[in-house]
């Protein structure tokens, strides 16, 4: 690691990292409120014999739905359609996080970051002009691949923070993730009201569509991020310290994890995987539970996620910064995991909105304490020349969780009832808590 004085402004670096991670998550979540109208638009435009028509027929069979000719697409199919596009993004982020992280260990953080930010801009350009479904799909593919740069951003945090401040730095990443999940859907819903092309109107493959305005807003943010990084982001990883190891050419992060055989690291990754899978199952099913039990409308659901996101941002941006040096990352992560359990239980039992929000408060506080602390642990268990690859594998565990968590949560919800994902999550968290108590001491190098 190079000295802070040679890295430019510490605050500027963390600001760019915050914006990069925030835009990654906005790119993932901005499309959420658009799924129903998006499916309807492309299906009407391209017809039942098109690729999207074939996808709808497949999803109908999966959902056990057989609508008659001209019938509206069932809501279960719309949910599955959103799950497919969301999981596709997360799977690609899972595969490419170690790629970009490992590459940044060899060529430096700045070139890896600028390349992926340029790719993110291109992905939004494709979405702006996605006159056909295959272009929308290409935009999501490219966006998911480039969103793996969250690993490079996390490695840069490790470069510019000391051991005692590592959790504070990872808290910046966590705060960006929390705010991205709040503001992404809000931006998508708000700017979808301003249409640059009418529904069903698309003169060619490369043309404006009814969802171009949200894409333009996301494109503007991504372009600002690229320009700011190009102008202000210095190289945070010294050329002398870069890894000269040649990693196996594989897109399997689990195989890469086997090459990172450092005490505590694999266990930390497993803890993060199990925890975030349970949390993602909660996120995916929460709106269904709120609609079923409390008749929440879209505005009510939006306010619910704003509440969760703001609590997480406050804890990660303020409380974690003060508690981490005093308690240590291991104890802070364990306390966070323990706090999530009563949150799950309260939501499972909630039949009044006050109990629901009380449970969400516990879950938000616990998650905000656990996530950055686990990221700091993964970084501190790893030698300096392997930070990029290690952070890539760690972040890929989060992406895998966001790919499989909604599937698990959806199956539990529809098969066993609205409380099932939350009871299952509470029980599942006992495993990471048990593993966390057996983590080895954290190495101290500065």
Secondary structure as the mmCIF struct_conf table of DSSP 4:
data_model
#
loop_
_struct_conf.conf_type_id
_struct_conf.id
_struct_conf.beg_label_comp_id
_struct_conf.beg_label_asym_id
_struct_conf.beg_label_seq_id
_struct_conf.end_label_comp_id
_struct_conf.end_label_asym_id
_struct_conf.end_label_seq_id
HELX_RH_3T_P HELX_RH_3T_P1 UNK A 4 UNK A 6
BEND BEND1 UNK A 7 UNK A 7
HELX_RH_AL_P HELX_RH_AL_P1 UNK A 10 UNK A 29
TURN_TY1_P TURN_TY1_P1 UNK A 30 UNK A 31
HELX_RH_3T_P HELX_RH_3T_P2 UNK A 32 UNK A 34
HELX_RH_AL_P HELX_RH_AL_P2 UNK A 35 UNK A 46
TURN_TY1_P TURN_TY1_P2 UNK A 48 UNK A 49
BEND BEND2 UNK A 50 UNK A 50
HELX_RH_AL_P HELX_RH_AL_P3 UNK A 51 UNK A 63
TURN_TY1_P TURN_TY1_P3 UNK A 64 UNK A 64
TURN_TY1_P TURN_TY1_P4 UNK A 69 UNK A 70
HELX_LH_PP_P HELX_LH_PP_P1 UNK A 71 UNK A 74
HELX_RH_AL_P HELX_RH_AL_P4 UNK A 75 UNK A 107
HELX_RH_AL_P HELX_RH_AL_P5 UNK A 109 UNK A 128
TURN_TY1_P TURN_TY1_P5 UNK A 129 UNK A 129
STRN STRN1 UNK A 130 UNK A 130
BEND BEND3 UNK A 132 UNK A 132
HELX_RH_AL_P HELX_RH_AL_P6 UNK A 133 UNK A 146
HELX_RH_3T_P HELX_RH_3T_P3 UNK A 147 UNK A 149
HELX_RH_AL_P HELX_RH_AL_P7 UNK A 150 UNK A 160
BEND BEND4 UNK A 161 UNK A 161
HELX_RH_3T_P HELX_RH_3T_P4 UNK A 163 UNK A 165
HELX_RH_AL_P HELX_RH_AL_P8 UNK A 166 UNK A 191
TURN_TY1_P TURN_TY1_P6 UNK A 192 UNK A 193
BEND BEND5 UNK A 194 UNK A 194
BEND BEND6 UNK A 196 UNK A 197
TURN_TY1_P TURN_TY1_P7 UNK A 199 UNK A 200
BEND BEND7 UNK A 204 UNK A 205
STRN STRN2 UNK A 206 UNK A 206
BEND BEND8 UNK A 207 UNK A 207
TURN_TY1_P TURN_TY1_P8 UNK A 210 UNK A 211
HELX_RH_AL_P HELX_RH_AL_P9 UNK A 212 UNK A 232
BEND BEND9 UNK A 237 UNK A 237
HELX_RH_3T_P HELX_RH_3T_P5 UNK A 239 UNK A 241
BEND BEND10 UNK A 242 UNK A 242
BEND BEND11 UNK A 251 UNK A 251
HELX_RH_AL_P HELX_RH_AL_P10 UNK A 253 UNK A 259
TURN_TY1_P TURN_TY1_P9 UNK A 263 UNK A 264
HELX_RH_AL_P HELX_RH_AL_P11 UNK A 265 UNK A 294
HELX_RH_AL_P HELX_RH_AL_P12 UNK A 298 UNK A 314
HELX_RH_PI_P HELX_RH_PI_P1 UNK A 315 UNK A 319
HELX_RH_AL_P HELX_RH_AL_P13 UNK A 320 UNK A 327
HELX_RH_AL_P HELX_RH_AL_P14 UNK A 329 UNK A 349
BEND BEND12 UNK A 352 UNK A 352
HELX_RH_AL_P HELX_RH_AL_P15 UNK A 353 UNK A 380
TURN_TY1_P TURN_TY1_P10 UNK A 381 UNK A 381
BEND BEND13 UNK A 382 UNK A 382
HELX_RH_3T_P HELX_RH_3T_P6 UNK A 384 UNK A 386
HELX_RH_AL_P HELX_RH_AL_P16 UNK A 387 UNK A 416
TURN_TY1_P TURN_TY1_P11 UNK A 418 UNK A 419
HELX_RH_AL_P HELX_RH_AL_P17 UNK A 420 UNK A 437
TURN_TY1_P TURN_TY1_P12 UNK A 438 UNK A 438
HELX_LH_PP_P HELX_LH_PP_P2 UNK A 439 UNK A 443
#
